[in-house]
Amino acid sequence: MNGLTQNGARGALEWPQRKRRGGVALMCAWAVMLAVGCASTQVEHRNLSLHRRALAENGLAILAVTALGGGDYAAAEAVAAGFQKELARLRPAVRVLSLDTVRKTLDANVYEALLKRADEDRSWTPEHLASFDALTDRVGFGMTIEIREADERHWQHEHRAISDWLFDLILGMLDRNYQPSDSDAEYITVKGASRRVGILFAIYDLRSKEPIWGAFARAKLRATVSLPSASVEVKDANAAAPSPVEGFGRIAVSVIKRLP
């Protein structure tokens, strides 16, 4: 009877001693489960003079991906490629000039100095944008992306293993007198880390050197590590706060959907 035995003298069901060691073996089989995701995304945008048809006809160059504090963002290529990929998927009519192509139009030292000047001035001025005049015969608009990171947080909690919970639920449904015991219950420890990220997107007309569209995206990125509380790994296992790159795909989609 699938683990159930019946006592003919008493005519009642007797539940065998619960054995959860199989559950432990199952937990140890996957040992550490890592999950990384984007918990939430909010986007505020403002359109000054960008039109859908003009964007498709003139094309867009990714001019720079910078970090708060100046200079090229360490994962600029990954961020730019992620945006370009999502833009091609959602707005295939828009031609995009990659960040790598844009960089090659300037000497590496000149490009680096340009990023630093833009950060010192706290904006991209017409003088800065004039450095990209060579692009105007290929595209009409340029985009800058500025990464801002803040508020890294770590946390930890513990809960009963789902196999234990289901075991008690089923037996409780079959026998009203069944009393669950925590003496041999298995617990799961979940360690997590989160990072709040702000990313500023700005589009400029490369000919007039004026800003024509902007958006600021806020996102909460999180990563968790789950493993049996009784395992030897639980003490040293920790979740690292995700980088903006890991949650950038969802952020890019939210921003692109705000384009005209």
Beta strands, then each sheet from edge to edge (+ up, - down):
strand 1: 5-7
strand 2: 12-14
strand 3: 33-47
strand 4: 60-67
strand 5: 96-97
strand 6: 141-160
strand 7: 187-205
strand 8: 211-228
sheet 1: 1+ 2-
sheet 2: 3+ 8- 7+ 6- 4- 5-
end
